[in-house]
Amino acid sequence: MRTLSHFSGLLLAAALPFTANADLPAERIEPSINAELAEHTKHFNEKVYKIADNVWSAVGWNLANSVMIEAPEGLIIVDTGESAEQSRKVLAEFRTISDKPIKAIVYTHFHPDHINGVKGFVSEAQVKSGEVQIYAQETLLDNVVTQGALVGPILGMRSAYSFGAALPDSDKQQMNAGLGPLVHEGDSTFIAPTITFRDKLDTTIAGLPVQFLHVPSEAPDEIVLYLPNNRVLISAEVTQGPTLPNIHTLRGTKFRDPVVWVDSLDRLRAFQADYMVPLHGQPVSGKDKVEEVLRMTRDAIAYIHDQTVRWMNKGLTPDELVEKVQLPPHLAGYTPYLREYYGTVKHSVRQIYQGYLGWFQGDPVDLDPIPPVEKAKRLIELMGGRDKLLMASGQAYLKGDYQWAAELASYAIRVDHGDKLARDIKARSLRKLGYASMNINWRNWYLMSAMELEGSFDNGVAEDMGRRIRGAFLSPDMLKNLPARIFLQNWVTRIDPQKSADVNLTLGFVFPDIDEQWALEIRRGVVEMHRGIPEGTTLKLTFDKTYLDTVISGQNSLLKGALLGDVKVDGNLLDIKTFLGCFDFEDTAIALTVR
């Protein structure tokens, strides 16, 4: 049995002085995995499932499944996985079943694991020639480019933590991603949709009747397909497969409205399908079973929402709500569809509260709180100083109270980010919490954060990791599809208020080949984007959108274009240089455009 002396410098006898620079003795915390989470991995063994007489679902090669529909005149591929390399493997499996030409690709929504593998199935030339059509909801392209361009830097880093991008192989043994297998890195590709619709589309593709329906839920542009000939419903991610749906993502997304999600599930129930093919996990067969899965899923989401709102109206705050709102046994135990492998009740409850009421919980002490570092200093002083704080933190760790140990150590780290002893205690505590967690998002955040505290990767590695993950959200193929409007809109949130404090300048952008004109106006720390160029603007850059595409992809730059004549410059070059110098582009692809 361990004693307090196990922590040497941390838990010394009271008579001995506490050494501020004491190190914890070496302790190897063996990698482990929650037993139920390990068993869950079997759901994603590589296998092609046949549904009805003309539908196949490839499970296990990508985080999201790809579905092949055999129509009289060719094939329809629904979703294309996260990388071209993995999707080529899927296509090879499909080719053992049918050698018909691919006639259509369907993107069910804009998330990378559903669209980035498209060039593993078809080429850009096939799409441009009209040989292959790509179907999607009308907002998909805007969602793709806005996600990657507007919040790409932070989203890339947070996604790396959510999916455990830097975890060693020892921490990935028997692991899965909750709603699919572990993500495979590879080439992120994209081809823009050719046929889009708003709410619904009944059509014939390659000789087969197909019904499309827009059902916002996990994504705002989510669509499902229904094949009336054999009553097959391809449910996309309205159901997230064998897990409690992620009503909120820890990596960060816009508010996923549970009320809208429940309504979409009810619209799927109205099909009364004989077969359901989710884009995560295994297919579901039998009208009664399809209805059961859809009904139980909608009831779970409705329960979490309704009970959160019920107790919100009684004045409970998020910290109180997460203890109060718990799924009843018949829902919580509905395996695997409502188990907390990917989503959790607790982090969903917090999002619902914030979605309705925002961050303020009603206590005015939170309106202008003591800054975190100053608060930590004062609390540590009240606790008797750093040594006593870490003594208590170490004791909590030994007792198995890992959450409390981590919270206490966090105060010392907040005051001194390099406090090795505090970082060691917190890292060990997070490892214990991570290895015990059944939820993959929580597990990955615990373990990735532990690695950071241990110094397993420095800022350079972390930044590279974030950039690699960000490439999934805004790949070179996606950049080519970036509208000029989105490109310029991205500048607005990159203005540096110090560099532009005394600047009042407007720069016009003229794109002759697409007949568009835009302007950005800097007014002392704020940028306004104009459709068209305001009268009296003297600074202008004129170049084709096709040149802009090469600029966005990094092949060229505005400066290079100005020097070589691809970019026509009107106005004072020094003023244009001043204008461009007002922006913080270091974390974005835009940096390449102004060099």
Order of alpha helices (4+ residues) and beta strands (2+ residues): alpha-beta-beta-beta-beta-alpha-beta-alpha-alpha-beta-alpha-alpha-beta-beta-beta-beta-beta-alpha-beta-beta-alpha-alpha-alpha-alpha-alpha-alpha-alpha-alpha-alpha-alpha-alpha-alpha-beta-beta-beta-beta-alpha-alpha-beta-alpha-alpha
